Amino acid sequence: MTNTAAAPHETLGEIYLYLKRPDEAIQELKRAIAIAPNMRKAHYPLGQAYAAKGMRGEAQGELEKAKAP
């Protein structure tokens, strides 16, 4: 699938993150990445959501994926 199909999930994930609902953010952002694995822009907010839950290892991994070339 394309980033177009993943975009609504990525956007919703960012909204949940803004609303301080990291569990829902993680769920939506993981859906976006499942649809479009190369969608790097979904990895950064996923890392933020993991960090908000204190999941440091997962957060670091996602943040690294977000900045990967």
Backbone bond lengths (Angstrom), bond angles and torsions (degrees), N, CA, C in turn:
res aa  C-N    CA-C-N  psi(-1)  N-CA   C-N-CA  omega(-1)  CA-C   N-CA-C  phi
1 M - - - 1.454 - - 1.529 109.12 -
2 T 1.297 114.95 175.47 1.456 119.62 -174.80 1.516 111.54 -109.32
3 N 1.320 114.17 170.01 1.461 119.42 175.31 1.522 111.20 -61.06
4 T 1.331 117.24 -26.27 1.459 120.73 179.20 1.528 110.64 -61.88
5 A 1.312 116.99 -40.69 1.460 120.36 178.85 1.524 111.68 -71.69
6 A 1.324 116.85 -28.17 1.467 121.44 -178.65 1.524 112.60 -85.43
7 A 1.315 117.45 -22.42 1.464 121.80 -173.63 1.526 114.43 -55.19
8 P 1.333 119.80 -43.49 1.469 118.21 179.28 1.533 112.62 -60.81
9 H 1.321 117.01 -36.63 1.461 120.30 179.12 1.534 110.71 -69.06
10 E 1.325 115.83 -39.85 1.466 120.13 178.56 1.526 109.91 -63.62
11 T 1.315 116.73 -45.21 1.466 121.21 179.75 1.522 111.05 -63.31
12 L 1.310 116.73 -45.67 1.456 120.35 179.08 1.532 110.78 -62.84
13 G 1.319 116.69 -38.68 1.458 120.47 176.28 1.516 111.89 -60.16
14 E 1.325 116.80 -42.82 1.462 120.34 178.12 1.527 111.09 -65.62
15 I 1.319 117.53 -37.21 1.470 120.81 177.47 1.526 109.79 -64.14
16 Y 1.326 117.35 -45.94 1.466 120.04 177.71 1.530 110.82 -60.48
17 L 1.319 116.94 -39.39 1.459 120.24 178.33 1.526 110.25 -62.44
18 Y 1.318 116.88 -44.67 1.465 121.83 177.39 1.527 111.50 -60.01
19 L 1.325 116.34 -36.51 1.465 121.21 179.92 1.531 112.71 -82.41
20 K 1.343 115.83 6.31 1.465 122.16 179.66 1.530 112.26 61.02
21 R 1.325 113.85 44.46 1.466 121.92 176.78 1.529 107.63 -121.92
22 P 1.346 116.47 71.70 1.466 119.39 -172.17 1.523 114.52 -63.96
23 D 1.329 118.93 -30.92 1.464 119.39 179.41 1.525 111.08 -61.96
24 E 1.319 115.94 -45.84 1.462 120.13 178.68 1.525 110.97 -68.31
25 A 1.337 116.18 -37.13 1.466 120.27 178.10 1.523 110.18 -60.70
26 I 1.325 116.32 -46.57 1.460 120.63 -179.75 1.525 110.25 -59.53
27 Q 1.311 116.79 -44.96 1.463 121.10 -179.22 1.530 111.03 -58.32
28 E 1.332 117.22 -49.07 1.469 120.26 -177.66 1.522 112.22 -69.21
29 L 1.319 116.94 -40.18 1.461 120.03 -178.68 1.523 111.15 -68.09
30 K 1.323 117.02 -36.29 1.460 119.64 175.61 1.525 110.71 -66.67
31 R 1.315 117.75 -34.50 1.475 120.57 174.97 1.523 110.12 -63.15
32 A 1.334 116.27 -44.65 1.466 120.00 179.67 1.524 110.47 -58.95
33 I 1.318 116.58 -44.49 1.462 120.74 -178.72 1.528 111.04 -69.19
34 A 1.315 117.71 -34.14 1.467 120.39 176.80 1.521 111.18 -64.02
35 I 1.320 116.21 -36.87 1.466 121.16 179.71 1.524 110.97 -74.83
36 A 1.328 115.67 -42.67 1.466 121.34 -176.87 1.526 109.00 -133.02
37 P 1.335 118.18 83.69 1.461 121.58 -175.19 1.527 114.98 -56.87
38 N 1.312 117.45 -24.80 1.471 120.34 -179.64 1.525 113.04 -89.69
39 M 1.321 117.58 9.21 1.467 121.43 -179.09 1.537 108.84 -79.47
40 R 1.338 115.18 83.72 1.467 120.14 -175.54 1.512 112.78 -61.62
41 K 1.327 118.00 -31.11 1.463 119.26 -175.97 1.522 112.55 -67.51
42 A 1.313 119.46 -14.52 1.467 121.92 176.06 1.531 111.59 -83.31
43 H 1.320 117.03 -20.53 1.462 120.01 -177.84 1.527 112.36 -71.62
44 Y 1.323 117.62 -35.07 1.463 119.78 -178.39 1.532 112.04 -64.21
45 P 1.340 119.67 -52.87 1.464 117.92 177.78 1.529 112.54 -65.42
46 L 1.339 117.20 -28.50 1.461 118.73 175.46 1.526 109.64 -64.63
47 G 1.306 116.71 -41.09 1.462 120.42 175.33 1.517 111.66 -61.82
48 Q 1.308 116.74 -40.15 1.469 120.44 177.57 1.526 111.17 -64.23
49 A 1.323 116.79 -40.59 1.462 120.52 179.69 1.527 110.71 -65.41
50 Y 1.327 116.38 -42.52 1.459 119.27 176.24 1.530 110.20 -61.59
51 A 1.312 117.45 -41.94 1.467 121.01 179.62 1.526 110.70 -62.11
52 A 1.324 116.36 -39.49 1.465 120.29 179.49 1.525 111.48 -62.51
53 K 1.317 116.74 -25.93 1.462 121.46 178.59 1.530 111.92 -93.69
54 G 1.329 117.03 1.50 1.453 120.57 -179.80 1.523 114.11 79.57
55 M 1.306 116.56 16.28 1.468 122.21 -178.71 1.530 108.37 -92.78
56 R 1.329 115.25 75.99 1.460 121.33 -170.05 1.525 113.98 -63.15
57 G 1.313 117.49 -42.84 1.463 120.02 -179.18 1.514 112.12 -63.05
58 E 1.324 115.95 -46.12 1.460 120.36 178.24 1.525 110.74 -63.85
59 A 1.334 116.12 -40.90 1.460 120.69 179.57 1.526 110.44 -60.17
60 Q 1.320 116.05 -48.01 1.457 119.93 -178.92 1.524 111.29 -61.27
61 G 1.325 116.64 -42.27 1.461 119.95 179.22 1.515 112.86 -60.78
62 E 1.319 116.39 -43.28 1.470 120.16 -179.99 1.522 111.63 -69.08
63 L 1.328 117.21 -38.31 1.462 120.06 178.93 1.524 110.88 -66.42
64 E 1.335 116.67 -34.47 1.455 119.79 175.46 1.531 111.02 -65.82
65 K 1.320 116.20 -40.86 1.474 119.98 177.94 1.518 110.90 -63.99
66 A 1.327 117.17 -34.45 1.465 120.62 -178.82 1.517 112.17 -66.17
67 K 1.319 116.97 -31.65 1.463 118.86 -177.66 1.520 113.27 -100.09
68 A 1.324 117.97 -0.46 1.454 121.82 178.78 1.527 110.43 -64.32
69 P 1.342 116.14 144.43 1.480 118.67 -179.37 1.511 113.32 -69.13
